[in-house]
Amino acid sequence: MVTVRVSTEVPEGREHVWAELARIERHIEWMLDATAIRFRSDQHRGVGTMFECDTKIGPIHLTDVMEIIEWEPREVMGVRHFGPVSGRGRFAITEGPG
């Protein structure tokens, strides 16, 4: 299994960062490879939320099916990927120095 870690510093508080992360439908505004999101479940927040994400990486276009598997407000959002891309991803919000 391959593990990739990416870290980004955001000059906002934990509440603001979580508020943006929790709006799954708006991930296309800041995820450069995501072009459209369509929910498969009635719920749009929390564990069990299912959605499709159209993704474009260079000349490759695919639809990634995802399920939210971890949801701890202001802390963590975990995602399972199905289809052409499979595996798990996790957004973890931690306080930076200062």
N, C-alpha and C positions, 0 to 999 in steps of 0.2 A: 504494500500500500504506500502511496506517495502522500506526504504531508507538505502542504504549502502554507506558510504564514505570511500575512500582509498586515502591516500596522500603519495607521494614519492618525495624525494628531489633528484634532478638531478644536478650534478656539471657542467652544461653547460648553455649557454645563451638561451634566449627565441627563437631566430632564429634557433639554432641547434635543440632544442627540437621540435619545430613545423615542421621542415624539416623531422625529423624522423616520427613524428606522421602522417603527411600528406601522407606518403608512406604506404597506407593501405595494399598493398600486402606484406609488410615487417613486419606487426604486429606479424606474427608467430615467428619472431626472438626474441621477448621480452615478448610475452604473453604466459606464460607457458602452458595454457590450449588449445591454438589454434594450430592446426596441419596443416591446409591447408586453403587457401582462393581462391575462384573462383568468378570473377566478373560476374554479371548478366546484367550489363548495359555497354554501350560503354564507358562511362566516368568512370574514376578511381579516380576522385577528386571532391570535392564539393557536395553541396546539390543535392539530387536525385541519388547519386551513390548507386547502389544496389550490394550486394555481399553475398555469402554463406561462412560461416566459419565452418570448421570441428573442433569440440571441444571434448576434452577428459578430463574428471574429474574422476580420479580413474578408476573404471571399466566401467564408463558410456561414451558412444560415441554418439554424436548427431551432426546434421548440423543445425547451427543457421543462419537464413536469416536476413540480416540487411540492413538498409537504412540510409544514412547520411541525417540528418534533420537539422543540424546546422553546419555552417562552417564559422568561423571568423578567418582568418589567424593570427597566432601567439597568439591566444586567446583561442578559443573554437572549439571543434568538438563534435557534438551531434549525437547519434545513436539510432535508433528505432530497437528493436528486434522482429521478428515474429517467429512463429513455436513453438517447444517445450519450448523454452525460450522466454518470451515476456516481454516487458517493454522498458524503455529508459535508456541510459547511456550517460555520458558526460565527456569528458576530458577537463579540464580547466587549462590553464597555468598561473601561477601567480609568481611574483617575490618573492624570499625568502628574509630573512633578510640579509642585507649587499650586 
